[in-house]
Amino acid sequence: MKAANLNHKLMTKDEVIKILQLKAEKDNAERKIKVLIVTEDQDLLEKVTKERFIKLRINKYSINNAQCQK
C-alpha cells in the first residue's frame, strides 16, 4: 500500500489518519502509519522526505525573518 503517490503532493499525517479513520490517539496512530507506508524505492522516499524537510526549514526561517523585520 502506498500512502502517497510520489508524483503528486505527499499526504500529511493528519490526512492519512483521517482517510484511514483511525480512532486511536495520534501517537498510537503514527506508529500504525509507519508500518502502513511502504515503497519499492526506499532511496526515492528518503530523497522526497529530505527535500520536504528542507522546504519546511526554509519556510520557517522566512516566517521568522519576516516577523523580525516588522
Secondary structure, DSSP 8 states (H G I E B T S, - for coil): --SS-TTS----HHHHHHHHT--S-HHHHHHHHHHH---S-HHHHHHHHHHHHHHHHHHHHHHHHHHHH-
